[in-house]
């Protein structure tokens, strides 16, 4: 029983982290059909900022990391993606790969290819034992952070004019533009929110690892992208749910697969992904065949 | 929909490519004081001077096909930088055959597809010896090009014996200390400390770490220890769930982290964050201080590696070389494997001195006869079957106050092969 509880906490935490990362991707995809692979480099930028500024105090480091992530996200939009409005989603994706590799080299030049380390929020990384269940404070904090961000995002999307514009644009960008929703503002907003979510992911993962290298954000972005696709990247909630599902499933498999099979957990997860794509190529949470957009 | 699926396919395809980037590791050296005393600069300069005296053969052109960036960058760079320093010394003493040693370097950025063409390129520019990246999987394409052209090829710090005849490389040698010796020392050190039970955390992404755990298991069991569990992971994975399982069971005396950085550092952090204060031991893959800062107050962590890089090695020549390195590059070497840089050139020059030719086959046959040749990395021996050292003494380091501190130099009582 205690092992079940423990694995549930671990899995909820892993799911929450990937859910946030998938949401960061899904928000932008919903508006301009860009599955931004360079989200990983936004996460990396936030993580480097935390590492280099943590000694100044969390109240400086965390806001600074958010600012850096948002600015980098907006910079990507202004310098690259805004010039590719007529491009197909596949072309945009390739462009984001290019941007991702470019930024990895920039990080390498700036910070070397060795990891940079700092004990970021090391208190959160400690574990406590409750009734025989070992709970890492970070797991609890991750779940709470995700809940807080999702509640805030939900309120923003449903209670504010800007949020409603974004939601409308994410649902049908062409129609939203026809009814007068300013495209550039909504696009910029989606990138900014994506940056904030990326900063949150950067915080969680940096506390967990304490070490950041040039490709730090890549693995989580790959899994988040996969999660967003199986959940239904067309829909914000779909991306979130898909990301959560992949993180949750990966962690549960790591906990419960026999030891000699645990190394194949990713294979099982990707089998699940293939199965979902075969049965529901539009994503788990998208009804019908999904909207076809240009 | 098709466009979206195309995007998905491309994304997953690219992700697979990125995820498939496995890495290497190495291992290495330690120092035998007696041998090392003979090693030093005088020996190198003397060797160079003798070669110069002959002054009849072709000059040495070293083709270096290594990573300056990418995941092998941190492993290749210290040994390469040290090699370049050693070349400067030899050149200052007159070079080889009356000419300075020339270097043709291509930074492969750890891109697998670049190695073969880079090897062709440097050999085309006259390289008569090829230096490759410290991982067999990565450097094999370059090594095979050299083999095809009858050129001696050397990896300064590969740790797995596969770099050599076992991997189809008759002209390929590693100056590293192989996993058989390294992991046997790890097991013997554990027993000496009184640790009787161990849990293994094995990174399966490369052969080096797989064999590291396998050899440790064999030797540890031979000595009366018991490996209670083995958990596998892949570089970059979180091992939180495995740590939870370890914490839920009987705490072992020791955890063996068969990993390399940066993933190995994350594993170490997750072990401590998970509330486990168990002693941990690793090999050369976890050498270096750069990852330790992520884990406040880390202690009871031991690393068996080539040498201590922070100036506290038992061999004064190693300490002097580390100081020279820092003076030249502005920072201490990242890992103790830097000593293999000097060793690489020392072995090449000694082989040339004996063979009198740059012909790859002749040089290889000569190197295969080496028995305890003194080099900075320690006494260096090879055989026709084994193109890597497995019996060198190695340094045991412990993390103290955020730095790796030298404890002792140890030679394996018995070397076990995987």
Interface residues (C-beta under 8 A of the other chain):
Chain A: X2 X3 X6 X7 X10 X14 X35 X37 X88 X89 X90 X93 X94 X97 X105 X108 X112 X113 X114 X115 X116 X117 X118 X119 X122 X125 X126 X127 X129 X134 X136 X138 X208 X209 X210 X211 X213 X215 X218 X219 X222 X225 X226 X229 X233 X234 X251 X254 X255 X259 X260 X262 X263 X266 X273 X277 X281 X282 X289 X290 X292
Chain B: X1 X3 X4 X5 X6 X7 X8 X10 X11 X12 X14 X15 X18 X19 X69 X70 X71 X73 X74 X204 X229 X230 X231 X232 X233 X234 X236 X238 X240 X241 X242 X244 X245 X247 X248 X261 X262 X265 X266 X269 X270 X273 X274 X275 X288 X290 X291 X292 X293 X294 X295 X296 X334
